[in-house]
């Protein structure tokens, strides 16, 4: 687990979204990339976490347009969905 309290909070919020699907999508993204983030990426993710799960998931799946404030390299990574590991 991260020693940075801010990252610990983000980890918790990413994995406690309210639905299993959102947990895997948002939490998995954080687990894969969060440790290497600097201030701009952390701020972006904090803002993303304020959005509704259905919107975040639609943006990741490409079924809804991504708001301009979230467009960029992080959303491009998010849309790949190659970080989701579903336990069996």
C-alpha positions, 0 to 999 in steps of 0.5 A: 500500500502507498505511504502517501495519505492522499494516494491511500485515500484515492485507492480507497475511493477508487475501489469503493465506487458502489458497484463491482463493475465500477470498482474493477474499472476505476480501482484497476486503473488506479492500481495499474497507473497510480503509483507513478502519478505526479500532481497533475495526474493525481488532481485529474483522478481526484476530479474524475472520482467526483463523477458518477460511475455510469458516466465514467464507465460510459467514457471508458467503454466509448459509449458516451463522449468524454468531457473536454476536461478529462480528455488527454493521455490519462483518459486514453489509458483508461479507455484501453481497459487493459488493466481490468483483472476480474477474479474467478 
